[in-house]
Amino acid sequence: MRLVDSFKRDGDFLFRYRSYLPLFIIPFFIFTLFVYGSPLYQEYDMGGEYNNTLIIFALFVGLLGQLIRILVAGFVPKGTSGRNTKAQIASVLNTKGLYSTCRNPLYLGNFLMMLSPIILVGNYLLILSFILAFWLYYERIIYSEEAFLSDKFKEQYINWANKTPCFIPSFKNYQKSDMEFSFKSMLKREYHSLFGLASSLFIVHYIIIAVISKMQMLVPNFIISAFFVISLVIYLICLFLSKKTNVLFAENR
């Protein structure tokens, strides 16, 4: 099999299971935690305290990724690939807004949101391992998507790809989106990801303190807990509105 065909086959497979990358990181996370520990929580004779600087930085990185996804979701037209996993979908080629700064802004947002709980461990080796794993995993997916888009949109896609970076944004060719920002479309598309970020931060930080304290200190961090509760409320409200009403319906989105 030609290498390009192998890349395409692997990319099609990984595209369907692209949400499962964090599962591959779990063994490395557990190993790092038991071998190197974590600066997330510091124990003292009379108690201990959280490293809130590390927590705020991790939260900032995650919310930056969420902001990128919000800016994409609010302007995205109907007929572009989103949460679909069975096959590539694209009836229109989105080349404006954040798509004029890089070709894969959603994956950039995903990267930052998945990196966020990894940062809580506070281990550079684990962070570098995640970055490498993410790149190897998503490289095939991006290759498969680009093969699909270049075949469907031909010169239009090639011209856009030639002037737009793959992953690292460049704003020198930024073009404002032709569409208005849709708050409804953004909420409908992104309430899952916000709750996913909050849940991952809450679970990871709880595992870290449980391991560090040998199950003796299980008081969750206030910042992460507050973020989790707020995200849960938003998730439940949006879930109800999405499933039981038409409040979040946006035409042509």
Order of alpha helices (4+ residues) and beta strands (2+ residues): alpha-alpha-beta-beta-alpha-alpha-alpha-alpha-alpha-alpha
